[in-house]
Amino acid sequence: MPETLIQKVLGRASGGQAEVGEIVVCEVDLTALIDIQFAHDRLADVVSVADPDRIMIVFDHAVPAPSIRDAESGRKARAFAAEHGIRKLFDLGQHGIVHQVLAEQGLARPGWVVACTDSHTCAAGAVGAAARGLGPAEVLQIVCTGRTWHQVPPTVHYALSGRKSPWVNGKDIFLHIAGRYGDATGHAVEFGGPGLAELPMADRRTIATQGAEIGADFTIFPADQHCLDYVTAAAPDAEPAPVRPDEDAEYAAVRGIELSGISPMVARPGTVIENAGPVGDLVGTRIDQAFIGSCANGQLADLEVAAEILKGQQVASGTRLIVTPASQRIYLEASRRGLLADLVEAGATVTNPTCGACFGYHMGTLAAGEVCITASTRNFKGRMGSTEAEVYMASPATVAASAIRGVISDVREVVG
């Protein structure tokens, strides 16, 4: 039977064919635990884990600890790792946003099943993994048994063609899809087509991460040569194998995306679903804060673009620009390349690698009445602070250009 990507991966993990609609019990190749998960006592009752080598613990949401409660969570996480022999512990100094750490350490691999409580676990779909955010109770079960279940979803296939224009990022591609096609609840979203070869891994990771915002069960890319080279560079001993859908696989829908026709995009506050359009529709909208970071757009490529635009420029008076690298590795490499100096000289504040302002917890919380343009993952009411604040979503290039002018701006007009 011809199979889509998600059918192939779930079939491998369950030891048979995975038909659409079927519930399959899967072996989980990697389970990621995060710092704030230890704020609850569920994990304290674990007597033994199924396989400590298939578990990682990452400090990412509240690091360094901004409160006593978070400090206690960190203490519990360290104790759990020590008690159960979990060697993949990314504590302060080796930390970063869990999905970035998974990618740069080569811990998510083509054909694997990956689990984590964070909803943006779908980011690992960029390397051909079946990755999905699950509830704390379900992740607890996986820690103890090594298995979980998934209902095999129908797949929407996006066939990419052409080459993206300068200043267009994976975020713009995603917003184009979200604005035009809307909700994907109950489906896997798969990407392919000749244009895929023109899409860097950084853009694939952004798109895969954002799949959660349209309700997709999974967002997944085939493991082509670009992907295999990426994984091998991160983990030389990985020996990843190609994972591709069958040519005659059956899809719920097949939609063509011409990359050259996509321009810089912005999502209006509230949701990205059928709520995003070209930046020109919103040029001139006042902003108080601009944010570049998160698991979607805190990558080195994102910081490079922002620094290129901001070098020799100044953030507008009355506007705050916050830049948060997605991991310590990115922070270090950006420092070595002089990117952080370019950003700071322009008036940006560069923070410690963490989820930070993205989820409105610390290092950039919005006040009532404030307006933010963000290159993070979500823009619903109250996401980044006050429920009376407004959050627009865009690419790092659009955010950087907007920070210079203090209003939402088209990067193509700012850099000429």
Secondary structure, DSSP 4 states (H G I P E B T S, - for coil): ----HHHHHHHHHHTS---TT-EEEEE-SEEEEEGGGGGSSGGGG----S-GGGEEEE--SS-S--SHHHHHHHHHHHHHHHHHT--EEE-TTS-B-HHHHHHHTT-S-TT-EEEESSGGGGGGGGGT-EEEE--HHHHHHHHHHSEEEEEPPPEEEEEEES-PPTT--HHHHHHHHHHHH---TT-EEEEESGGGGGS-HHHHHHHHHHGGGGT-SEEE--B-HHHHHHHHHH-TT-----B---TT---SEEEEEEGGG---EEEPTT-STT-EEEGGGTTT-B-SEEEE-HHHH-SHHHHHHHHHHHTT--PPTT-EEEE--SBHHHHHHHHHTTHHHHHHHTTPEE--SSSGGGGTSSSSPBPTT-EEEESSS--STTTTB-TTSEEEEE-HHHHHHHHHHTB---HHHHH-
